[in-house]
């Protein structure tokens, strides 16, 4: 088995802490002991395979950042011809590695690595007959994650980010969070890609995929393959996991700076300065050298929209 760490994110969801120049997988955090999420992911994979079997799949623009952060050879950094989406990236990875591959996001946080290792080993038992994915037992009714309905591991349905009411119903009915980690045998991947994406399979089979890469549909692996296949097996896991997909999720883990609250409660400060709040509740304050961001908790997903406006102005 080889491992491919997907490190192609743009970094807009944690703006202004992360940027296009320094996406969130490269930002170092205090709760990781001043390591980045990429470095933490790499350390975790070493518990499964030798270093020479670990690859990073990313854009050419991020290659140097990767080599500066983790000790792998230049040959183990696979650069896509262009950014498309997760299914083209995985197709490219499978083409280059020619093996069974565990695909892992570079920017997720897992606190209990032993449970992760256990889940992957369990997944290997099923990979010859199914495309294997990993589901997390929900700890609350999140509206920010996708959900998986299954029966004895066989996936019956995927549900994208639901309303609060639906999320509560899904948790009661035993649905799992979709972690975005995938274990694909070469045989099963090619079989299911050919069945459900014949055009993409034809391009995958081409001797020189690089020249035809832009012809691959820019779709996610969930929408383009997994939701179409009836050969999906989910490993249920009690991983202490987060995709750190927003500033709201980040403040749950980060120590933050010193703060004083007067007639206030529930505020968080990600700055290097003493931050004081008077008469305001549930705010997130983020400071970098160039930007100060203030947002209401629960609204931080909108920083992507804000970032687009700022980019247009510049």
N, C-alpha and C positions, 0 to 999 in steps of 0.2 A: 504494500500500500504506500502511495505517495500522498503528501499533504500539500494542498495549494491554499495559501492565504490570500483572500481577495482584498486588495488594498487600493481600489480605484475610486473611493469616495471623494467628493468635491469639498467637503468641509463646511457647508453652509448651515447645517442644523445647529451647530454650537457657536455660530458667529456671535460676538467678535473674538471669542477665544480661539476658534479655528477659522481658517480662511482658505481660499483656493490655493494660495501659496503654501499654506501649512494646514492640510486637512486634519480632522480630529484624530485620526489614527496615529499621527506623529506628535501630537501635543502631550507633554508630560504632566502627570497629575500627582498631587500629594497622596491620594488614597492608594496609588500604585507604587509608593515609595520613590516618587520622582521618575517613574518609568512611563513610557507611552503605552497606549492600548496595543499597538503593534508589537512592542517588545514583550508585553505580558502574554500576548497570544503566541508568539514564537517560543517563549519559555514553556508554555503549556504543551506545545506540540512535541517538545523534546522528551516528554514523558511517554510518547507513543512510538516515535521513530528516530532514527539517527539523523543528524543534521543534513547529511547529503540528500535525504529524501524529503526535505522541506523546501518548498518553492513559494515565491510570492508573485502573484499575478496583478499587474498594475499598469498605469500609463507610463510612457517614456519620461514624462515630466517628473515623476516621483521616484525614478530608479535610484538616483543619487541619495535621496533622503532615506530610502530603504537600506542601502548599503552602509550608510552612516549610522544606522540605528541597530541593525542586527547582523550577527557574524555569519553571513552566508556568502557563497561565491557569486560572482557576477552572472555566471551561467544559470544560477538558480533564481534569477529574477526574470520572469517572463513578461515582456511588454507587449500589450495589445497594439495593433496598428492604429487604432483609434478607439475612443470610448463609445460603447453602444449601450449595453445593459447587462444584467447578470447572465442571461442565457447565452448570448454571444461570447461573453467572457469565459463561461464554463465550457462551451464548445471549443474555444481556443485552447483552454487548459487541457482538456481531454485529448485534443489533437496533438499537442506538444509532448504530453507526458506518456501517452500510449500505455496507460496502466489503470488500475483501480485507484480512485482519488477521493480523499476526504477534503471537501471545500469548506473553509472557515472564514467568516468575516474577520477583518483585521481590527475592527473597532468596537467589539463587544466585550463586556466585563463579566467574568466568571469568578466567583469567590471560592468555590469548592472544586479544585482541579481533579481530585480523586473521583468525584462523581462524573466528571466529564470523561475521564479515561475509561471508567466502567461503562458508560453509555456507548462509547465508540466500539469497545470490544464486543458489546452485545449486538451492535449494529452490523458488525462484520459477519455474524452468523446468518444474516438475512439478505446480504447484498447480492448473492448469486441469483435470487429469485425476485428481488424488488429493488426499486430505487429507495434508498433509506434516508429518512429525514429524522430530525430530533425535535421532540416536543417537550415543553416545559410545563410542569404542573403550576397553574396560575396561583399567585398569592393574593391577587385582588382582581377586580373586574376592570381591567385596562381597556381603554378605547383606542390605544395607540398600537396594539399588536394584532397580527392576524391570528386566527384560531383554527384548530384542526379537530374535526370529529372523526373518531375511529372506533372500531370494534375489534378487540383483541389484537391491536396493532395495525390492522388493515385500515387504511385511510378511506373514509367514506365521503368526506367533504372538506373543503377549505372555505373559510369565511374571512373576508378582509375586515379591516378596522370597523368594529360595530358601534352602535349607539350604546350609551351607558346601560340602558334597559336590556338590550340584547347581550351585552357582555356579562351582565349579572346572570342571565339565563344560561349562557354558555358555560360559565363556571360551575353552576349548579348541576349541569348535565354532563360534566366531566370532560369538556373540551380542553385541549392543550394549547398553549401559546406556540406559534411557529417561530423557531429560533433562528432560521436562516442558515443552518448548518446542514450539509448534504454529504452522503457517502454513496458514491456511484461506482459500481463495477463497470468496466469497459463494455462488457457484453450487454448488460441491461441498459446502459445509457444509449448505446447505438441502436438497440432494438426499439426502445421507446421513442427516441428521436426520429427514427425512420418512420415509425407508425404515425406519430402525431405532428411532426414537422418535416414532411418529405423534402421540401425545398431546402430547408436548412441542413438536413442530412446530406443532400446532394453536394452542397457547398462544403460541409464538413469532410466529405469523402474526397474532395478535390485535392490533388497533390500539393498545390500551392494555395493554401487557405488565405495567406496574407493578401494576395492580390484580389481576393473576392470578399474580404472581410466586411467591407461596407455594404455588401448585398445582404448580409444577415439582418433579419428584422430586429430592431432595438426593443426587445421585450424582456421582461423579467423571467427567470427560470420558473417561478411559481405560476405565472399566467401562461407562459408559452409552453410549458411541459408538464409540470406536476399536477395542475388542475385538470389536465386532459387525460392523464394516465390512470388506469385502474390497477397499476402495479406499484403502489406506494406503501411502504411500511414505516410506521413512526415508532421510534424508541421513546418511551415515556421516562422522563427524568426529573429529579428534584434539584436540578441545578439552581444555585443562587446566581441568577443571570439578569443582565440588563443590556439593552443595545445602546444605552447612553444616547438616546435619540433626540434629546432636547435638553435645554438648560434646566428644566424642571427635574428631569431624571438625574442630571449631573449633581445638583445641590443635595440630593439624597446621600451621596457618597463623599463629596468634597468637604473638607474641614471648614473652608471659608475663612474670612478675616474676622477680626474682633469687631463687635457691633454693640451699640446701645440702642435700646428701644424704649421710647417714652410714649405712653398711651398707644402703643403699637404691639403687634404680635405677628409671628410667622414670617418675618422677613429674612432674606438670605443675601449675603454679600460675597461676591467672588472678586475681591480686590486685594491690593497690598496695603490698604489704608484702613484706619478706624472708620467705620461707617455708622452714622447715627440716623435713626428713624423717629419721627414725631407724628403721631396721629394717622399713620398709614399702615395697612396690614397686607401681608402676603405679597410682598414685592421681591423681585430678584434684581440685584444691582451687579453689573459686570463692568470691570474696568480693564482696559489695555492701554498701551502707550498712546494710541490714536483715538480710541472710542470709549465713551461711557454709555452703557445701555441700561435702561430701567424698564422692566416689564412686569406685568401682573402674573403671579403664578397661575399656571393653567393656560397661559397665552403664548408661551415661549416657542411653540411650533411656528408662529407667524414670523419669526426672525428670517426665515427663508424669503418671505415676501419683502421684508424690509431690506434685506441684502440686495435683492434685484433692483429695488428703487435706487439704492445708493450706487450700484454699478452703472445704472442708466445715467445718473447725474454726472458720474465721472467720465 
